Amino acid sequence: MIRFFKASGYFLLLFAIPLFLYFLVKDDPGMVIVTGQNILTQKSFTLMMTLSGFIFGGILFFVVAYTILRFLFKVIGLPQFLKRSAEARSEKSASRKVARAELALLENKPELAEALHLSAVKNSANPSFSYIGAARAAHIQGKISVRDQYLRAVETATDHHNRLHSGIMMGELLNQWGEHEKARTVLERTRKEKGDHYRVLTALAKSYEKLGLYDELLKIMPQLHKSLPKDERLEIEPELYVTLIDHIGAKHEGHELKALWSHIPSNIKVVPSVVVNYAEKLLYAGEVSNAEEALRSSLKKDWNDLVITAYGHLYKGDFNSYIKTAKGFANQHPESAYAALAVARLYYQTKRMEDALEYLQKALQIDNQIPEIHHLLAEILLEKGEFEKSALAFKEAGKLSYAKPSAELLQVEGEVMDHAHEALPESVTNADEQTK
């Protein structure tokens, strides 16, 4: 629309100027007297002409002079100050086109964005970014082959100072578009040329992860850790190490898991998702003591409710030792309902129901909104044969969006529904009163 108005303005101007001149001179043509002195002969001269003749003569002189100067500058080259000025104007124009192209992408006008980015390539100081912008616009339109042509054009762009950033941008975009093999090719080449920049390694790690190249992923993890800013390590590394743990853990080879664990940085080892996943895979591999040790060490370094919950789910090994350790953590962290729940769960696995109920009541006194507490209480009451009380505890857990009743309890569901108005078990009601 802007182009249309601009073109219309130029077209109307062609008629407006002659019309203006006509009305200017139709009643009085006017006279213009030009006097001066010839520089070569030192003689004075006087020129007399009508106003319209003067205007048309001036325009003709300007056109002829402009043509001659353009020809001379093309032959001998522009003076440096004019050249810099022309380049500055061209770059400014290209920058405006890039800005308009990005705005067009935001307005969901990929065709216009593609055209603007391409028109900015010739005069831009950063043609690589314009090609990448055109590739983004082409991808939105589903023009995959055209998109790839634009990305290949980046390799021949003249702005070599942008090789690192353009490589990063292409790799991240290709990962985002699901083209992980192409992203890998671009990023490996960029890494070879520009070194271990953390964004290159991060995007490359994502490519390896999606392609299932776990050996390559493991190899670059130390370099990735070194290159990452400290405040970004906990955002990027844990997910990648969880992927590696899942891959190695699927083999049920404890020694391989422990070898991987020895290479994981200490600050990543205490991330709950990492240590819990590692302990789980160790249990599957039969490395019970190592799983317990990993959870215990993590809790000593950095207390976390998710990790103590995992500790309470240890399902084989020396339960007396586990209970002793869990009770120690519960005493150190009396504000944590999950610590008390972990002790109760371990007691439950050893069938010491009364001790389990004691710690469940402690957990409820701290926080009665945790569904796992009500669920474990229901399981214990179910095993004790107190079906109605168990059903009410299951119902409370269901309200808190956790577990469903077991198949055994469903057999008495009809009776339970008739007594839905009954109070919860005494241990639950006492805890509720104390937490109000």
C-alpha positions as CSV (number, residue, x, y, z in Angstrom):
1,M,0.0,0.0,0.0
2,I,2.9,2.4,0.8
3,R,4.5,1.6,-2.5
4,F,1.2,2.4,-4.3
5,F,0.9,5.8,-2.7
6,K,4.5,6.6,-3.4
7,A,4.3,5.6,-7.1
8,S,1.0,7.6,-7.4
9,G,2.7,10.7,-5.9
10,Y,5.6,10.5,-8.4
11,F,3.1,10.1,-11.3
12,L,1.0,13.1,-10.3
13,L,4.2,15.1,-9.9
14,L,4.9,14.8,-13.6
15,F,1.7,16.6,-14.3
16,A,1.8,19.0,-11.4
17,I,5.1,20.7,-12.3
18,P,4.2,21.7,-15.9
19,L,0.8,22.8,-14.7
20,F,2.5,25.0,-12.0
21,L,4.9,26.5,-14.5
22,Y,2.0,27.2,-17.0
23,F,0.0,29.2,-14.4
24,L,3.2,30.9,-13.3
25,V,4.0,32.4,-16.7
26,K,0.7,32.5,-18.6
27,D,-0.2,36.2,-17.7
28,D,3.4,37.5,-17.3
29,P,6.3,35.5,-18.7
30,G,8.7,37.5,-16.6
31,M,12.4,38.1,-17.3
32,V,15.6,36.8,-15.6
33,I,18.8,38.8,-16.1
34,V,22.0,36.9,-15.3
35,T,25.3,38.9,-15.2
36,G,28.8,37.7,-14.5
37,Q,32.4,37.7,-15.7
38,N,34.2,35.1,-17.8
39,I,37.0,33.6,-15.8
40,L,39.2,33.0,-18.8
41,T,38.7,36.2,-20.8
42,Q,37.9,38.5,-17.9
43,K,35.0,40.0,-19.9
44,S,31.6,40.8,-18.5
45,F,28.5,39.2,-19.9
46,T,24.8,39.5,-19.5
47,L,22.1,36.9,-20.2
48,M,18.4,37.7,-20.5
49,M,15.8,35.0,-20.6
50,T,12.2,34.4,-19.6
51,L,11.4,32.8,-16.2
52,S,10.3,29.6,-17.8
53,G,13.4,29.4,-20.0
54,F,15.6,30.0,-16.9
55,I,13.9,27.1,-15.0
56,F,14.1,24.7,-18.0
57,G,17.7,25.8,-18.6
58,G,18.6,25.2,-15.0
59,I,17.0,21.7,-15.1
60,L,18.8,20.9,-18.4
61,F,22.2,22.1,-16.9
62,F,21.7,19.9,-13.8
63,V,20.9,16.8,-15.8
64,V,23.9,17.3,-18.1
65,A,26.3,18.0,-15.2
66,Y,25.0,15.0,-13.2
67,T,25.4,12.7,-16.2
68,I,29.0,13.9,-16.9
69,L,30.0,13.5,-13.2
70,R,28.4,10.0,-12.9
71,F,30.5,9.0,-16.0
72,L,33.7,10.5,-14.6
73,F,33.2,8.9,-11.2
74,K,32.5,5.5,-12.8
75,V,35.7,5.7,-14.8
76,I,38.1,7.1,-12.1
77,G,36.1,6.2,-9.0
78,L,34.3,8.2,-6.4
79,P,36.3,10.4,-4.0
80,Q,36.6,8.7,-0.6
81,F,34.3,11.1,1.3
82,L,31.6,10.6,-1.4
83,K,32.1,6.8,-1.4
84,R,31.8,6.6,2.4
85,S,28.7,8.8,2.2
86,A,27.1,6.6,-0.4
87,E,27.9,3.4,1.5
88,A,26.4,4.9,4.7
89,R,23.2,5.8,2.8
90,S,23.0,2.3,1.3
91,E,23.6,0.6,4.6
92,K,21.0,2.8,6.3
93,S,18.5,2.0,3.6
94,A,19.3,-1.7,4.0
95,S,18.8,-1.5,7.8
96,R,15.4,0.1,7.3
97,K,14.4,-2.8,4.9
98,V,15.6,-5.4,7.5
99,A,13.5,-3.6,10.2
100,R,10.5,-3.6,8.0
101,A,11.0,-7.3,7.1
102,E,11.1,-8.3,10.8
103,L,7.9,-6.3,11.4
104,A,6.3,-8.1,8.4
105,L,7.2,-11.4,10.0
106,L,5.6,-10.3,13.3
107,E,2.5,-9.3,11.3
108,N,2.5,-12.7,9.6
109,K,3.4,-11.4,6.1
110,P,6.2,-13.8,5.2
111,E,6.1,-13.0,1.4
112,L,6.8,-9.3,2.1
113,A,9.4,-10.2,4.7
114,E,11.2,-12.4,2.2
115,A,11.3,-9.8,-0.5
116,L,12.5,-7.1,1.9
117,H,15.3,-9.3,3.3
118,L,16.5,-10.1,-0.2
119,S,16.4,-6.5,-1.3
120,A,18.6,-5.6,1.7
121,V,21.3,-8.2,0.8
122,K,23.2,-6.1,-1.8
123,N,23.7,-3.0,0.3
124,S,23.7,-4.5,3.8
125,A,26.8,-4.7,6.0
126,N,25.5,-8.0,7.3
127,P,24.1,-9.9,4.2
128,S,24.3,-13.2,6.1
129,F,21.6,-12.1,8.5
130,S,19.4,-11.0,5.6
131,Y,19.7,-14.4,3.9
132,I,18.8,-16.1,7.2
133,G,15.8,-13.7,7.6
134,A,14.7,-14.7,4.1
135,A,15.1,-18.4,5.0
136,R,12.9,-17.9,8.0
137,A,10.2,-16.2,5.8
138,A,10.5,-19.0,3.2
139,H,10.1,-21.7,5.9
140,I,6.9,-20.1,7.2
141,Q,5.6,-20.3,3.6
142,G,6.6,-24.0,3.3
143,K,9.2,-23.3,0.6
144,I,11.8,-25.7,2.0
145,S,14.0,-25.9,-1.1
146,V,14.1,-22.1,-1.4
147,R,14.8,-21.9,2.3
148,D,17.8,-24.2,1.9
149,Q,19.1,-22.1,-1.0
150,Y,19.1,-19.0,1.2
151,L,21.0,-20.8,3.9
152,R,23.6,-22.1,1.4
153,A,24.0,-18.5,0.2
154,V,25.2,-17.6,3.7
155,E,28.4,-19.6,2.9
156,T,29.2,-17.2,0.0
157,A,28.3,-14.0,1.8
158,T,31.0,-11.3,2.2
159,D,30.6,-10.5,5.8
160,H,33.1,-13.0,7.2
161,H,33.1,-11.3,10.5
162,N,29.6,-12.7,11.1
163,R,30.5,-16.3,10.4
164,L,30.2,-17.3,14.0
165,H,26.9,-15.7,14.7
166,S,25.4,-16.7,11.4
167,G,26.5,-20.3,12.0
168,I,24.9,-20.2,15.5
169,M,21.6,-18.8,14.1
170,M,21.4,-21.4,11.3
171,G,22.1,-24.3,13.7
172,E,19.5,-23.1,16.2
173,L,16.9,-22.5,13.6
174,L,17.5,-25.9,11.9
175,N,17.2,-27.6,15.3
176,Q,14.0,-25.7,15.9
177,W,12.7,-26.9,12.5
178,G,13.5,-30.5,13.2
179,E,16.4,-30.6,10.7
180,H,18.9,-32.0,13.2
181,E,21.2,-33.6,10.7
182,K,21.6,-30.3,8.8
183,A,22.0,-28.5,12.0
184,R,24.8,-30.9,13.0
185,T,26.6,-30.3,9.7
186,V,26.4,-26.5,10.1
187,L,27.4,-26.5,13.8
188,E,30.3,-28.8,13.4
189,R,31.7,-26.7,10.6
190,T,31.2,-23.5,12.7
191,R,32.9,-25.2,15.6
192,K,35.9,-26.2,13.5
193,E,36.3,-22.6,12.2
194,K,35.5,-20.6,15.3
195,G,36.2,-22.9,18.3
196,D,34.1,-24.0,21.3
197,H,31.7,-21.1,21.7
198,Y,29.0,-22.1,24.2
199,R,26.1,-21.5,21.9
200,V,27.6,-23.6,19.2
201,L,28.2,-26.4,21.7
202,T,24.7,-26.1,23.2
203,A,23.0,-26.3,19.8
204,L,25.3,-29.1,18.7
205,A,24.5,-31.1,21.9
206,K,20.8,-30.7,21.1
207,S,21.4,-32.0,17.6
208,Y,23.3,-35.0,19.0
209,E,20.6,-35.7,21.5
210,K,17.8,-35.7,18.9
211,L,19.8,-37.8,16.5
212,G,20.7,-40.3,19.2
213,L,24.4,-39.8,18.9
214,Y,25.1,-40.4,22.6
215,D,28.8,-41.1,22.2
216,E,29.4,-37.7,20.5
217,L,27.2,-36.0,23.1
218,L,29.2,-37.5,25.9
219,K,32.4,-36.3,24.3
220,I,31.5,-32.6,24.1
221,M,29.9,-32.4,27.6
222,P,33.2,-31.4,29.3
223,Q,33.9,-28.6,26.7
224,L,30.2,-27.5,27.0
225,H,30.6,-27.2,30.8
226,K,33.8,-25.1,30.5
227,S,32.3,-22.8,27.9
228,L,29.0,-22.2,29.5
229,P,28.5,-19.1,31.7
230,K,28.0,-20.2,35.3
231,D,24.5,-18.9,35.5
232,E,23.4,-21.0,32.5
233,R,24.9,-24.3,33.4
234,L,22.0,-25.5,35.6
235,E,19.6,-24.5,32.8
236,I,21.3,-26.6,30.0
237,E,23.4,-29.4,31.4
238,P,20.9,-31.4,33.6
239,E,18.6,-32.2,30.8
240,L,21.5,-33.5,28.6
241,Y,22.9,-35.6,31.5
242,V,19.4,-37.1,32.2
243,T,19.3,-38.1,28.5
244,L,22.7,-39.8,28.8
245,I,21.7,-41.6,32.1
246,D,18.5,-42.8,30.4
247,H,20.5,-44.2,27.4
248,I,23.2,-45.9,29.5
249,G,20.6,-47.0,32.1
250,A,18.7,-48.9,29.5
251,K,21.6,-51.4,29.3
252,H,21.3,-52.2,33.0
253,E,25.1,-52.0,33.3
254,G,25.9,-50.5,36.7
255,H,29.6,-50.0,35.9
256,E,28.8,-47.8,32.9
257,L,26.4,-45.7,34.9
258,K,29.1,-45.2,37.6
259,A,31.7,-44.3,34.9
260,L,29.3,-41.7,33.6
261,W,28.6,-40.4,37.1
262,S,32.3,-39.9,37.7
263,H,32.4,-37.4,34.8
264,I,29.4,-35.3,35.8
265,P,30.3,-32.0,37.5
266,S,29.6,-31.9,41.2
267,N,27.1,-29.0,41.0
268,I,25.1,-31.0,38.4
269,K,25.1,-34.2,40.6
270,V,22.9,-32.5,43.2
271,V,20.2,-31.4,40.7
272,P,17.1,-33.5,41.7
273,S,16.2,-34.6,38.2
274,V,19.7,-35.9,37.6
275,V,20.4,-37.7,40.9
276,V,16.9,-39.2,41.1
277,N,17.2,-40.6,37.6
278,Y,20.6,-41.9,38.3
279,A,19.5,-43.7,41.5
280,E,16.5,-45.2,39.7
281,K,18.7,-46.6,36.9
282,L,21.2,-48.0,39.5
283,L,18.3,-49.8,41.2
284,Y,17.3,-51.4,37.9
285,A,20.9,-52.4,37.4
286,G,21.0,-54.0,40.9
287,E,23.4,-51.4,42.3
288,V,21.3,-50.8,45.4
289,S,24.0,-49.5,47.8
290,N,25.3,-47.0,45.1
291,A,21.7,-45.7,44.5
292,E,21.2,-45.1,48.2
293,E,24.6,-43.5,48.5
294,A,23.9,-41.1,45.6
295,L,20.6,-40.0,47.1
296,R,22.1,-39.6,50.6
297,S,25.1,-37.6,49.4
298,S,22.9,-35.3,47.4
299,L,20.7,-34.7,50.4
300,K,23.7,-33.9,52.6
301,K,24.9,-31.3,50.1
302,D,21.7,-29.8,49.0
303,W,18.4,-30.6,50.7
304,N,15.5,-31.2,48.4
305,D,12.0,-32.7,48.9
306,L,12.0,-34.6,45.6
307,V,15.2,-36.4,46.5
308,I,14.1,-37.4,50.0
309,T,10.9,-38.6,48.4
310,A,13.0,-40.8,46.1
311,Y,14.9,-42.0,49.2
312,G,11.7,-43.1,50.7
313,H,10.9,-45.2,47.6
314,L,14.0,-47.4,48.0
315,Y,12.5,-50.8,47.6
316,K,15.3,-53.2,48.4
317,G,18.4,-53.3,50.5
318,D,19.1,-52.6,54.2
319,F,15.9,-51.0,55.3
320,N,17.0,-50.6,58.9
321,S,19.9,-48.5,57.7
322,Y,17.6,-46.5,55.4
323,I,15.2,-45.8,58.2
324,K,17.9,-44.6,60.5
325,T,19.2,-42.3,57.8
326,A,15.7,-41.0,56.9
327,K,14.9,-40.3,60.5
328,G,18.1,-38.3,60.8
329,F,17.1,-36.2,57.9
330,A,13.6,-35.8,59.3
331,N,15.1,-34.5,62.6
332,Q,17.4,-32.1,60.7
333,H,14.5,-30.8,58.6
334,P,11.5,-30.8,60.9
335,E,9.8,-28.3,58.5
336,S,9.7,-30.9,55.7
337,A,6.6,-33.1,55.6
338,Y,8.3,-35.1,52.8
339,A,11.0,-36.1,55.2
340,A,8.5,-37.6,57.6
341,L,6.6,-39.2,54.7
342,A,9.9,-40.9,53.6
343,V,10.3,-42.4,57.0
344,A,6.7,-43.6,57.0
345,R,7.1,-45.1,53.6
346,L,10.2,-47.1,54.6
347,Y,8.4,-48.3,57.7
348,Y,5.5,-49.3,55.5
349,Q,7.8,-51.4,53.3
350,T,9.0,-53.3,56.4
351,K,5.3,-53.8,57.4
352,R,5.8,-51.8,60.6
353,M,2.4,-50.2,60.3
354,E,2.2,-48.4,63.7
355,D,5.5,-46.7,63.2
356,A,4.5,-45.7,59.7
357,L,1.2,-44.2,61.0
358,E,3.2,-42.3,63.7
359,Y,5.3,-40.6,61.0
360,L,2.3,-40.0,58.7
361,Q,0.7,-38.1,61.5
362,K,3.8,-36.0,61.9
363,A,3.7,-35.3,58.1
364,L,0.1,-34.3,58.3
365,Q,0.8,-31.9,61.2
366,I,3.4,-30.2,59.0
367,D,1.3,-30.1,55.7
368,N,-2.0,-31.9,55.2
369,Q,-2.3,-30.9,51.5
370,I,0.1,-33.4,50.2
371,P,-1.8,-36.2,48.4
372,E,1.0,-38.8,48.8
373,I,0.5,-38.7,52.6
374,H,-3.2,-39.5,52.3
375,H,-2.6,-42.1,49.7
376,L,0.0,-44.0,51.9
377,L,-2.4,-43.7,54.9
378,A,-5.2,-45.3,52.7
379,E,-2.8,-48.1,51.8
380,I,-2.0,-48.8,55.4
381,L,-5.6,-48.7,56.5
382,L,-6.5,-51.0,53.6
383,E,-3.9,-53.6,54.7
384,K,-5.3,-53.4,58.2
385,G,-8.8,-54.1,56.9
386,E,-10.3,-50.7,57.7
387,F,-11.9,-50.4,54.3
388,E,-14.2,-47.5,55.0
389,K,-11.5,-45.3,56.6
390,S,-9.2,-46.3,53.8
391,A,-11.7,-45.3,51.2
392,L,-12.1,-41.9,52.8
393,A,-8.4,-41.4,52.8
394,F,-8.2,-42.4,49.1
395,K,-11.0,-39.9,48.5
396,E,-9.0,-37.2,50.2
397,A,-6.0,-38.1,48.1
398,G,-8.1,-37.9,45.0
399,K,-9.3,-34.4,45.9
400,L,-5.6,-33.5,46.0
401,S,-5.2,-34.9,42.5
402,Y,-3.0,-37.9,43.2
403,A,-3.9,-41.6,43.3
404,K,-6.8,-43.9,42.5
405,P,-8.1,-46.6,44.9
406,S,-6.7,-50.0,44.5
407,A,-8.7,-52.8,42.9
408,E,-9.3,-54.4,46.3
409,L,-11.0,-51.3,47.6
410,L,-13.3,-51.1,44.6
411,Q,-15.0,-54.2,45.9
412,V,-16.5,-52.2,48.7
413,E,-17.1,-49.0,46.8
414,G,-20.9,-49.3,47.0
415,E,-20.7,-49.4,50.8
416,V,-18.3,-46.6,51.0
417,M,-20.5,-44.2,49.0
418,D,-23.3,-44.7,51.5
419,H,-21.0,-43.5,54.3
420,A,-19.3,-40.6,52.6
421,H,-20.5,-38.3,55.4
422,E,-18.4,-40.1,58.0
423,A,-15.3,-38.4,59.4
424,L,-11.8,-39.2,58.4
425,P,-9.7,-41.5,60.6
426,E,-8.7,-40.0,63.9
427,S,-5.0,-39.5,62.9
428,V,-6.2,-37.4,60.0
429,T,-8.7,-35.3,61.9
430,N,-6.2,-34.6,64.7
431,A,-3.7,-33.5,62.1
432,D,-6.3,-31.3,60.4
433,E,-7.2,-29.6,63.7
434,Q,-3.6,-28.9,64.5
435,T,-2.9,-27.3,61.1
436,K,-5.8,-24.9,61.1
